[in-house]
Amino acid sequence: MRDRLLDTLPPTKYRRFLVYIMGPYKAHRGENAEMFAFLELLRDDLRDVGFNAFLATDVGIDLDEMDAGTQSLRFARASNAVVFVVPGDGQNLGVGIEVGAVLEDMSDHARERVLFVHEAGVRSAMIRAVADRWDATVRSYDDETDLVDGIRLFARDVMRREGDGGLPFPPEE
């Protein structure tokens, strides 16, 4: 899957550093269009600073070829960093399911590559479980600039740890 992602996504400064962005949207149109546009903007902001950020829809895998759940797991395994974004007004049930599935699938070492970031003020038992059960990094953000900066710093830390041998590169799939 990693090779497929690298072949499909447009090149960036850090082309081999894949950042998989996940968030609450059900479709690209209608009531979810604003949320999807937010995630696209986030992806573009991260790409602008050099990270090869992507959404599942960027890869173009038809659901007849591979179901959405399998795609999420395979994209996460192939990525250097996985970021779950939970804004205050998102449809968070799907994100909760994906978060649990991805974290259960990843080894203890790979969980160090996962960032769960939620809008300040959003509280839930699932957010507490991400930190407690899976020991993943959980942070909050106040605005889009704060969100991009937080993800950028997290990704740079993962990149640094890959460079000094603290995390394997490329990620295990």
C-alpha positions in Angstrom: 0.0 0.0 0.0 2.8 2.4 0.8 4.1 2.2 -2.8 0.6 2.7 -4.1 0.3 5.9 -2.0 3.7 7.2 -3.1 2.8 6.6 -6.7 -0.6 8.1 -6.5 -0.1 11.3 -4.4 1.5 14.4 -5.9 5.1 14.9 -4.7 5.9 17.2 -1.8 9.2 18.3 -0.1 9.1 15.2 2.2 7.5 12.9 -0.4 8.2 9.7 1.5 6.7 11.1 4.8 3.0 10.1 4.6 0.5 11.8 6.9 -2.9 10.1 6.8 -5.6 12.6 7.9 -8.9 11.2 9.2 -12.0 13.1 10.3 -15.8 13.1 10.5 -17.5 13.2 7.2 -19.8 10.8 5.4 -19.8 12.3 2.0 -18.3 15.1 -0.1 -21.6 16.9 -0.7 -24.6 18.1 1.2 -24.4 18.6 4.9 -20.9 17.2 5.1 -19.4 19.4 2.4 -18.2 22.0 4.9 -16.4 19.3 7.1 -14.8 17.7 4.0 -13.6 21.1 2.8 -12.1 21.7 6.3 -10.2 18.4 6.0 -9.0 19.3 2.5 -7.8 22.7 3.6 -5.9 21.0 6.5 -4.4 18.5 4.1 -3.3 21.4 1.8 -1.8 23.4 4.6 0.3 20.4 5.6 1.3 19.7 2.0 2.4 23.4 1.7 4.9 22.9 4.6 6.2 19.8 2.9 4.4 16.8 4.4 2.8 14.3 2.1 -0.6 14.6 3.8 -3.6 12.8 2.3 -7.3 11.9 2.8 -8.6 8.5 2.0 -10.4 10.0 -1.0 -7.2 11.2 -2.5 -6.0 7.7 -3.3 -9.0 6.9 -5.5 -9.5 3.3 -4.5 -13.0 2.2 -5.4 -15.1 0.7 -2.5 -15.7 -2.4 -4.7 -12.0 -3.0 -4.8 -11.4 -2.4 -1.0 -14.0 -1.5 1.7 -13.6 1.7 3.6 -12.6 0.0 6.9 -9.8 -2.0 5.2 -8.6 1.1 3.4 -8.3 3.0 6.8 -6.3 0.2 8.3 -4.0 -0.2 5.3 -3.5 3.6 4.9 -2.7 3.9 8.6 -0.1 1.0 8.5 1.6 2.5 5.5 1.8 6.1 6.9 4.5 7.7 8.9 1.9 9.5 10.9 -1.8 9.2 11.4 -3.9 12.1 12.5 -7.5 11.9 13.7 -9.1 15.4 13.7 -12.3 15.9 15.7 -13.9 19.4 15.3 -16.7 20.4 17.6 -19.4 20.3 15.0 -18.4 17.0 13.3 -20.2 13.7 13.0 -18.0 12.0 15.5 -19.4 8.4 15.7 -17.6 7.3 12.5 -14.4 8.8 13.8 -14.8 6.9 17.0 -15.2 3.6 15.2 -12.2 4.3 13.0 -10.0 5.4 15.9 -10.7 2.2 17.8 -10.2 0.0 14.8 -6.9 1.6 13.7 -5.5 1.7 17.2 -6.4 -1.9 17.9 -4.7 -2.9 14.6 -1.5 -1.1 15.3 1.3 -2.4 17.4 2.3 -0.7 20.6 5.3 0.9 18.8 3.2 2.2 15.9 0.8 4.0 18.2 3.6 6.5 18.7 2.8 7.6 15.2 -0.9 8.4 16.0 -2.1 11.9 17.0 -5.7 12.4 18.1 -6.5 16.1 18.0 -9.9 17.6 19.0 -11.3 21.1 19.1 -10.9 22.7 22.5 -14.1 22.1 24.5 -15.0 18.8 22.9 -15.2 16.1 25.6 -16.1 12.5 25.3 -15.5 9.1 26.9 -13.9 8.1 23.6 -11.3 10.8 23.7 -10.4 9.7 27.2 -10.2 6.1 26.0 -7.7 7.1 23.2 -5.3 8.3 25.8 -6.0 5.8 28.5 -6.6 2.5 26.6 -4.2 3.0 23.7 -1.7 5.4 25.1 -1.9 7.6 21.9 -1.1 11.3 21.9 -4.2 13.4 22.4 -4.1 17.2 22.0 -6.7 20.0 21.6 -6.7 22.9 19.3 -8.3 26.4 19.4 -8.3 27.3 15.7 -7.0 26.2 12.3 -3.5 27.7 12.8 -3.1 26.0 16.2 -4.3 22.7 14.6 -1.8 22.9 11.7 1.1 23.9 14.0 0.3 21.1 16.4 0.2 18.5 13.6 3.3 19.9 12.0 5.2 19.6 15.3 4.0 16.1 15.9 5.0 15.0 12.4 8.4 16.6 12.8 8.9 14.7 16.0 8.0 11.4 14.3 10.4 12.3 11.4 13.2 13.1 13.9 12.6 9.8 15.7 12.7 7.9 12.4 16.0 9.6 11.6 17.7 8.7 14.9 16.4 5.1 14.9 13.7 5.7 17.6 11.0 4.6 15.2 11.5 2.2 12.2 11.5 3.7 8.7 9.6 3.0 6.6 6.7 2.2 8.9 5.8 -1.4 9.1 2.8 -2.4 7.0 
